[in-house]
Structures are given as C-alpha cells and as structure tokens.
Amino acid sequence: MRISNKIPPIRMLMKVLLHPRALKTKLLDWDLRGPIGLAAGMDKKAENVAAWHNMGFGFIEVGGFTAHPQEGNPKPRMFRSSTHKALINRMGFNNPGSEKGAETLAKVPAKARQGMPVFANLGRSKSTSNEDAPEDYSTSLALLWPVVEGFVVNVSSPNTPGLRDLQKGDALKSLLEACISMEEKCGGGKPVFVKIAPDLSNEALDHIIDVSRQCGCAGIVATNTTLERPQAINAKSETFVKQEGGLSGKPLNQRSTEVIHYIYAKTKGKWPIIGVGGISSTEDAWQKIINGASVVQIYSALVFKGPSVLKEIQKGLGNKLKQHGISSMSEAVGLAHRGNENEPE
Ligand SMILES: Cc1cc2nc3c(=O)[nH]c(=O)nc-3n(C[C@H](O)[C@H](O)[C@H](O)COP(=O)(O)O)c2cc1C
C-alpha cells in the first residue's frame, strides 16, 4: 500500500491537488471531479477502468463495442507521425463483443469507478448491414445497460465500411429511435449521446442536430477522426499521410473546435457537447470549452505526451479560470460566444 493511502491528510492533499475544486464541473446531472475524459478506443475491452480512475479522469468512454466479437482489420492498423503529432488508425472495432465487455465491467469494484461516469461507445458489427444496424446497436446497449452510466452511439468511425452513412437521412432516425427505445425498455435514465465525424457540411450537421434532439439524445460527442490529411513535408510524412484510416491528434484540433462552435451556436448552448479532437495542451482544451464543449476528452495526446498530460491540462485550466476571474469550469463553457467581457486585458 502506498504511504499516502495510510495518512489521511496527505491523501486529502493529493486529492485537492489532482482535482482543484474549481475544476469540478457538471455534465447533465453529474457533478464531475474534472472536465477531462478519456476518449473512446483507448480501452476497447474496458479492462483498465481502475487505472483511469487513479489517473484522475472526470469520466471515461470504453469500447467501441459491437454486438458480435470481432478481430478488426489486419495489422499494421495504427500509424504514428511525430512530425505531425498525429495518428492514423484503421483498427476496425477490434473488441470482445458487448456481452464480454459487460462481464468485464461488472467485475470492476464500485470504488474503482466512484464519481467517474463510464460511457459505453457503441459501433456496428462488420457482419451486420446498415439496415440491420438498429438491432446490432440496441443489442449492445441492452447488454451493457446494467454496467454503465451512459452511451455514445458512434456513427462516425471511418473504418467500418458504410458506417458513416448512418449519419444521413432516415438511417440516423431509425438507429437513434431503436437505441433510445431500448434504453427506456431497460429502465431508462441513462443518457444516449451521438458521436459525429468532423468531415461534415453545415447542412449535414443541421440534420444530425435536428434528428438527434428530436429522438431524445442527451447530447453530442464532437468529433471522431478525420479523413482529411495535413500537407506532407518530407518523404516519411508522405508515407504517413497516404495510410488509409482516420486521423487524430494535432491536425484535427482546429476543425473539431469549429464543429463544436457551430453546434453550440445552433443549439444556443442548450445541448451538451463533449469536445474531442486534437487536444494536447491547456489552450486546446480551453478553446474547446469556451467554444461550447461542456467537457472534453483526449486520446492521441496520451500517446505523444504520456499520462502526465492529464495533470498538465488540469493545472492549466485551473490557471485559466483564475486569469479570467471566473470561479468554475461551467461558467467558462461557451464563453467565446458571449463576447469579450470576461477576457483578461
Ligand atoms: C486507435 C484509435 C481507436 C479509436 N477507436 C474508437 C472507437 O472505437 N470509437 C470511437 O467513437 N472513437 C474511436 N477513436 C476516436 C477517438 O475517440 C477520438 O474521437 C479521436 O482520436 C480524436 O481525439 P484525439 O485527437 O484526442 O485522439 C479511436 C481513435 C484511435 C486513435
């Protein structure tokens, strides 16, 4: 046992340092210990919940889970560029299936997830057609319902052929209706979010916002990886940018913040946004929040900077609040839309 666990004042002090009071924030009815969450795809099997809790995440998303277990695409399927501070992945929902995922989560001790909502990210099995997607997703939802606090319906992974078409037309409505009616059948009260791609026109975004809100989605996760590529700057980066798959990390940052800005403006700040895409510094997280994200998530920054990036951003956000003279994270949400009255001189 660590010495800090034996001495309550030291434990208390560490808690306060890790989670300064001002960083506590709200997402729906939850009082989160901090605004930074773990993005989907890092813990595909939900095997490391206790570790994320110890690291200090405010909330986590596990999976993506599909109704059928699947191996995903052949390796290599993940590529890294330190020049671009970006990853390209074509994992293809390698996961043990939602039944096994639920079994794993059921074994996590309550203390190891206390105060840290766990969302299940849901995808479509490769062997299932888009027509049958509502059943695939809602089967996963029902299996995972007892062991998570909420769901993210992922219609934006570029690595399952046709999946992104589920963002369009009536397909989105049928899928979300099926998921939300299954959630109610299971007992209700567990929010369903929808996760979108960054590569969408404003018209496509309007459609998703309208349909998702009409169907009763609690909010939106913006965004998944992009099919866009940065300009290659040497032979190595040329090879990198030519890889098939979704790109995450630094080059995604600006676009995902733009999407967040658009959604917040369109919904007048009344629909919670979980902001994700290219956050690797305090400034990146702050921009997402002031442009409208209630909370944010990270993935690629953990790969490039290691776990210390979480504390770095938490500490930096605490300083940002002081600089701007505001007392809580919630007050910072959407600040960029409210003019410059709270900007420091
Ligand atoms: C290897 C890898 C696997 C991913 N798997 C999923 C997934 O299963 N479901 C999902 O919604 N997003 C998945 N993502 C996307 C991330 O959750 C996140 O939206 C994206 O990486 C952008 O954030 P970042 O720039 O902080 O990495 C994955 C990303 C990576 C790099």
The ligand as an ORCA input file, in Angstrom:
! r2SCAN-3c Opt
* xyz 0 1
  C      -6.553      3.794    -32.234
  C      -7.838      4.545    -32.101
  C      -9.031      3.858    -31.911
  C     -10.246      4.533    -31.804
  N     -11.402      3.841    -31.598
  C     -12.577      4.498    -31.461
  C     -13.784      3.794    -31.231
  O     -13.811      2.578    -31.085
  N     -14.935      4.514    -31.163
  C     -14.948      5.894    -31.299
  O     -16.020      6.510    -31.226
  N     -13.816      6.578    -31.478
  C     -12.637      5.927    -31.566
  N     -11.476      6.639    -31.758
  C     -11.542      8.110    -31.887
  C     -11.243      8.842    -30.572
  O     -12.185      8.520    -29.581
  C     -11.232     10.366    -30.781
  O     -12.504     10.781    -31.208
  C     -10.180     10.789    -31.814
  O      -8.987     10.068    -31.650
  C      -9.855     12.282    -31.718
  O      -9.286     12.607    -30.462
  P      -7.692     12.817    -30.254
  O      -7.227     13.727    -31.330
  O      -7.572     13.343    -28.858
  O      -7.077     11.459    -30.401
  C     -10.255      5.962    -31.873
  C      -9.050      6.654    -32.043
  C      -7.848      5.990    -32.155
  C      -6.569      6.775    -32.337
*
